[in-house]
Amino acid sequence: MAIIGNIDGLPIYDTKEEALVWARHNRLTGYHTHDMNGKVGYMGGDNHSKAVQVLSKTTTSTSSSGY
């Protein structure tokens, strides 16, 4: 998978197929786009808010585990 950048700690891919794989892996559906230096990048999740929620749940689970 080619990650071309990130926003809010979430990966931006160069193909929508890669974004969809990330979405499925994180229990999301769909993808949305971002402009990365004049190039369209794809992020998993129907919208940015849902994708960010996944990251915050993962971070919370990890930080509250005591490790």
N, C-alpha and C positions, 0 to 999 in steps of 0.2 A: 504494500500500500504506500502510495506516495502522499505524504503529508506535506502540504505547501505552506502551512502556517498554523497559528492557533489564535483563538479569541476566547478570553475568559478561561483559559486553561483547557479548552476543548479543541480537538484537531479539526483542521480544514483540509479536505482531500481534493485531488485534482479530478476525480470522477465521482459521479453520483452513485455509482455502484459501490465504491469503497465507503461512502457515507452511509449507504443503506446497510452494509455489513456491520459497521460500527453501531448503527441504530438498533439493529436486531440483537446484537451482543449486549446492549444496554437496555433491552426491553422497551424500545421506542419503535415508532414507525415513521416512514417518510424521511424527507431531507429538506433542507432549505439552503439558500445560497448567500454568500458574502462576497464582496469585492475585495480581492487581495492584490493590491498594487496593479489595478487595471485588468486583472484576470479573475474570472468567476471561479470561486471555490465552493465546495459542497460540504455541509455539515449535517451529520445525522440528527434526526428528530424533525417533526413537522414544523417546529418553530424554535427560536433560540431559547425562549424561556423554559421550555420542556427539557432541552438539552442541558441547560445550566442546572436545573433541578436534579438531574441524574448525578452531576458532578458533586453537588452539595450533599446528596444522600451518601455517596461513596466516601466523601471526605469525612462526614460526620460519623459514619460507621467505623472507619479506620481510626479516627482520632479518639473515639470513645471506647475502643477495645483495650486500651491500657498498654499498648505496645509502643 
